[in-house]
Amino acid sequence: ERGVRFIACQRSIRRLSGELANGNVGAEEVRLELLGNLLPGVIPVPAMIVAVNRAHEAGLSYAYIG
């Protein structure tokens, strides 16, 4: 009823892509694979800090579980 939104930080995905890349697969290919396989409904955002600030401005809360 109140709803929930799940977001994924593209900055973190880019960093993770560089860590997962190897001699056979480049970081950009890994990044595209990760973005292409997000769970349905997960919204990629440019930077988590901006998304959190905008959510707070809109009166929403943020919970980090990890």
C-alpha positions as CSV (number, residue, x, y, z in Angstrom):
1,E,0.0,0.0,0.0
2,R,2.8,2.5,0.9
3,G,5.1,1.1,-1.7
4,V,8.8,0.4,-2.0
5,R,11.4,1.2,-4.7
6,F,14.6,-0.6,-5.1
7,I,17.5,1.3,-6.7
8,A,21.0,0.3,-7.9
9,C,23.9,2.8,-7.8
10,Q,25.6,2.9,-11.3
11,R,28.8,4.3,-9.7
12,S,29.0,1.2,-7.6
13,I,28.2,-1.1,-10.6
14,R,31.0,0.6,-12.6
15,R,33.5,0.1,-9.8
16,L,32.4,-3.6,-9.3
17,S,32.6,-4.1,-13.1
18,G,36.3,-3.1,-13.0
19,E,36.9,-5.6,-10.2
20,L,35.2,-8.4,-12.0
21,A,36.7,-7.8,-15.4
22,N,39.5,-10.0,-16.5
23,G,41.7,-10.7,-19.6
24,N,38.8,-12.2,-21.5
25,V,36.0,-9.8,-20.5
26,G,36.3,-6.0,-20.3
27,A,34.9,-3.8,-17.6
28,E,32.3,-2.2,-20.0
29,E,31.0,-5.6,-21.0
30,V,30.7,-6.7,-17.4
31,R,28.9,-3.4,-16.5
32,L,26.4,-3.9,-19.4
33,E,25.8,-7.5,-18.3
34,L,25.1,-6.4,-14.7
35,L,22.8,-3.6,-15.7
36,G,21.0,-5.9,-18.1
37,N,20.3,-8.5,-15.4
38,L,19.0,-6.3,-12.6
39,L,15.9,-7.8,-11.1
40,P,12.6,-6.5,-12.6
41,G,11.6,-3.2,-11.1
42,V,15.1,-2.2,-9.8
43,I,15.9,1.3,-11.1
44,P,19.5,2.2,-11.8
45,V,20.4,5.7,-10.6
46,P,23.6,7.6,-11.5
47,A,24.7,8.0,-7.8
48,M,23.1,6.7,-4.7
49,I,23.9,9.8,-2.6
50,V,21.9,11.9,-5.0
51,A,19.0,9.5,-4.9
52,V,19.0,9.3,-1.1
53,N,19.0,13.1,-0.8
54,R,16.1,13.5,-3.3
55,A,14.2,10.8,-1.4
56,H,14.6,12.6,1.8
57,E,13.5,15.9,0.2
58,A,10.4,14.1,-0.9
59,G,9.7,12.9,2.6
60,L,10.8,9.3,2.0
61,S,13.2,7.2,4.1
62,Y,16.1,5.1,3.1
63,A,17.2,1.8,4.6
64,Y,20.5,0.2,3.9
65,I,20.7,-3.6,4.6
66,G,24.0,-5.1,3.7
